[in-house]
Amino acid sequence: MNVRSVFPTAESLEQAGVPAVAGVLLKALLRQSDNGVAAFHVTNVIRNVKALYEVRAWEAGRVAGEALGWLQARGFVCQAPDSDFGWCILTRDGMRAAEVHDFPAWSAERDLPESLLHPQIAAECMSSFRAGKYDTAVFEAFKALEVAMRNAASLGHDLLGTKLASRAFHPEDGPLSNQDQEAGERQALMSLMMGALGYFKNPQSHRKVDLAAWEAREMLVIASHLYRIVEVRALV
């Protein structure tokens, strides 16, 4: 496999993100399995990757296992017909995906089309999302929302997170509150902004949070929608 040429150390393999490792494995498997027809055993693939790294071999094998699971979950790898459990082949989608030049970007676009996101949110978080760093992507998105909220409301840096949202969208005198709306709606919007920063941004600020791709995708869409609300209120 050419895994070692792309990731020269186990540490670089671990830091690369699952989609990047999966893309390299997929290309290697296409070359070594007679263009995807010949079966390969999951255990053998993991052993081969471990053998490439004398230092932290077990950790390298874990990453390989994660990447194989990622490929199977997305329909790029499947159980080989008429073979025992563990013997797999590339699916037709997998063979096509193996030919993609920038696999992490391509797979991220399948998972999360940038058209769903506000351009500023996409600019802040898509590189992390493509690298499989989902907690970082979510943090970056909601940090961008917080910065936009502070700038739109012309508030100082002494206000952070939920306190910032509470002041910016206060139903009575918040600079971003829409007084044409019913009082209950103004209160609800303030609560929504506070909850978003408190629930989605704060955990990523204080500790490592393991997120699945689908969780991060939904959170980024929420951040994008709230960002657009702030953007509209800033123009009024």
Secondary structure, DSSP 8 states (H G I E B T S, - for coil): --HHHH--SHHHHHHT-HHHHHHHHHHHHHHHTTTTTS-EEHHHHHHHHHHT-STTHHHHHHHHHHHHHHHHHTTSEEE-TTS-TTEEEE-HHHHHHTT-SSHHHHHHHHHS-GGGS-HHHHHHHHHHHHTT-HHHHHHHHHHHHHHHHHHHHT--TT--HHHHHHHHT-TTT-TT--TTS-HHHHHHHHHHHHHHIIIIIHHHHHS-----HHHHHHHHHHHHHHHHHHHHHHH-
